Amino acid sequence: MSTNSFNDSIQLPERSLHLFKMLVEHFIHDGQPVGSRTLARDSKMQLSPATIRNVMADLEDLGLLHSAHTSAGRVPTVKGYRLFIDSLMRVGSLDKEEIQRIAEDLDAGQSMDSLMERVSSTLSEVTKLAGVVTLPRTEHKALKQVEFVSLSDNQVLVILVVNEHEIQNRIIHTARKYSPSELQQASNYLSQAFGGKDLPSVKTEILSELESMKTKVNLQMQTAIEIAQQAFVSGNEHNKKDYVLSGQTNLMGVAELSDVEKLKKLFDTFNQKKDVLHLLEQAVNASGVQIFIGEESGYDVFDDCSVVTSPYTVDGEIIGVLGVIGPTRMNYEKVIPIVDVTAKMLGSALNSLN
């Protein structure tokens, strides 16, 4: 269910685990740093605040807690949340009314586009966070051939031959004028390197791998990379929706994310899509519910966020992923089953459409 596991070599006494679990649950519920007096009052373990302070200090030394500002209270770290989720939390189950509500929202009688919109908005409405769903890869589109034709004013016509007969055309604007021989070499290289691969995979590989190869490859391949980034990435962004996002304004009401600069960066990321797509792509390649806590996502803009995702399937094949984006202080016990059940119901609805 997770992306990273807590270090099993650290063994904590039962008392420490109990107090730690209580502290995390308090913080998730109240959003306020938790002090020793609060735990002493609620733990029912007849421990003094001084004893509890010592336990909390030990947990802080292990990197599971940290002191918030000048407050005496403490809050969980990313490492602490990971321990809580992997080892201490009990995932709740949805009640019949919640399941019925999701089922009604995902009525299979809708069109594909409206179904995707409803999935995203339902996740947002039920969790009061941001809901996201990638559009299904309902058809395998394998790249067969790439051709580039030089036009005027640094424009290039891109011709993609997909599967056996489908042809897709688009015009891209390049940073400089390319000669016909350069374009021919680039098309030869890309057709050979990516022929037979599905278009989403081509896009992902160009984004994640080819850019890092720029300094290591010859001039011919550099030309191919530069044009391919325009043809497969930039040229696609404005013409095709990759995912549907709903409820991002819910995040404005979250204290940890209410800083204007943080929100601006987060909303810019949603608009630019690339980082979100990369993160969701990781979830597509894994089975079951995945949880990215803060810095685990690998993107600075999500340092104060957690992303809970699950892939959805049609005929046993993963064709997309959905999830919830919110603060690290989210109600995981509730969000996880919502994401899990919604993914299963979406798969069922899509199976009914086929």
Secondary structure as the mmCIF struct_conf table of DSSP 4:
data_model
#
loop_
_struct_conf.conf_type_id
_struct_conf.id
_struct_conf.beg_label_comp_id
_struct_conf.beg_label_asym_id
_struct_conf.beg_label_seq_id
_struct_conf.end_label_comp_id
_struct_conf.end_label_asym_id
_struct_conf.end_label_seq_id
BEND BEND1 THR A 3 ASN A 4
TURN_TY1_P TURN_TY1_P1 ASP A 8 SER A 9
HELX_RH_AL_P HELX_RH_AL_P1 GLU A 14 ASP A 30
BEND BEND2 GLN A 32 GLN A 32
HELX_LH_PP_P HELX_LH_PP_P1 PRO A 33 PRO A 33
STRN STRN1 VAL A 34 VAL A 34
HELX_LH_PP_P HELX_LH_PP_P2 GLY A 35 GLY A 35
HELX_RH_AL_P HELX_RH_AL_P2 SER A 36 ASP A 42
BEND BEND3 SER A 43 SER A 43
BEND BEND4 MET A 45 MET A 45
HELX_RH_AL_P HELX_RH_AL_P3 PRO A 49 ASP A 61
TURN_TY1_P TURN_TY1_P2 LEU A 62 GLY A 63
BEND BEND5 LEU A 64 LEU A 64
STRN STRN2 LEU A 65 SER A 67
TURN_TY1_P TURN_TY1_P3 HIS A 69 THR A 70
BEND BEND6 ALA A 72 ALA A 72
STRN STRN3 ARG A 74 PRO A 76
HELX_RH_AL_P HELX_RH_AL_P4 VAL A 78 LEU A 83
HELX_RH_PI_P HELX_RH_PI_P1 PHE A 84 LEU A 88
HELX_RH_AL_P HELX_RH_AL_P5 LYS A 96 ASP A 105
TURN_TY1_P TURN_TY1_P4 LEU A 106 LEU A 106
TURN_TY1_P TURN_TY1_P5 ALA A 108 GLY A 109
BEND BEND7 GLN A 110 GLN A 110
HELX_RH_AL_P HELX_RH_AL_P6 MET A 112 THR A 127
TURN_TY1_P TURN_TY1_P6 LYS A 128 LYS A 128
BEND BEND8 LEU A 129 LEU A 129
STRN STRN4 ALA A 130 THR A 134
HELX_LH_PP_P HELX_LH_PP_P3 LEU A 135 PRO A 136
BEND BEND9 GLU A 139 GLU A 139
STRN STRN5 ALA A 142 ALA A 142
STRN STRN6 LEU A 143 SER A 150
BEND BEND10 SER A 152 SER A 152
TURN_TY1_P TURN_TY1_P7 ASP A 153 ASN A 154
STRN STRN7 GLN A 155 VAL A 162
TURN_TY1_P TURN_TY1_P8 ASN A 163 HIS A 165
STRN STRN8 GLU A 166 HIS A 173
BEND BEND11 ALA A 175 ARG A 176
HELX_RH_AL_P HELX_RH_AL_P7 PRO A 180 PHE A 194
TURN_TY1_P TURN_TY1_P9 GLY A 195 GLY A 196
BEND BEND12 LYS A 197 LYS A 197
STRN STRN9 ASP A 198 ASP A 198
HELX_RH_AL_P HELX_RH_AL_P8 LEU A 199 GLU A 205
HELX_RH_PI_P HELX_RH_PI_P2 ILE A 206 LEU A 210
HELX_RH_AL_P HELX_RH_AL_P9 GLU A 211 MET A 213
HELX_RH_3T_P HELX_RH_3T_P1 LYS A 214 LYS A 216
BEND BEND13 VAL A 217 VAL A 217
HELX_RH_AL_P HELX_RH_AL_P10 LEU A 219 ALA A 228
HELX_RH_PI_P HELX_RH_PI_P3 GLN A 229 SER A 234
HELX_RH_AL_P HELX_RH_AL_P11 GLY A 235 GLU A 237
TURN_TY1_P TURN_TY1_P10 HIS A 238 ASN A 239
BEND BEND14 LYS A 240 LYS A 240
STRN STRN10 TYR A 243 SER A 246
HELX_RH_3T_P HELX_RH_3T_P2 GLN A 248 GLY A 253
HELX_RH_3T_P HELX_RH_3T_P3 ALA A 255 LEU A 257
HELX_RH_AL_P HELX_RH_AL_P12 VAL A 260 GLN A 272
HELX_RH_AL_P HELX_RH_AL_P13 LYS A 274 VAL A 284
TURN_TY1_P TURN_TY1_P11 ASN A 285 ASN A 285
BEND BEND15 ALA A 286 ALA A 286
BEND BEND16 GLY A 288 GLY A 288
STRN STRN11 GLN A 290 ILE A 293
HELX_RH_3T_P HELX_RH_3T_P4 GLY A 294 SER A 297
BEND BEND17 GLY A 298 GLY A 298
HELX_RH_3T_P HELX_RH_3T_P5 ASP A 300 PHE A 302
TURN_TY1_P TURN_TY1_P12 ASP A 303 ASP A 304
STRN STRN12 CYS A 305 VAL A 314
TURN_TY1_P TURN_TY1_P13 ASP A 315 GLY A 316
STRN STRN13 GLU A 317 PRO A 327
BEND BEND18 THR A 328 MET A 330
HELX_RH_AL_P HELX_RH_AL_P14 TYR A 332 LEU A 353
#
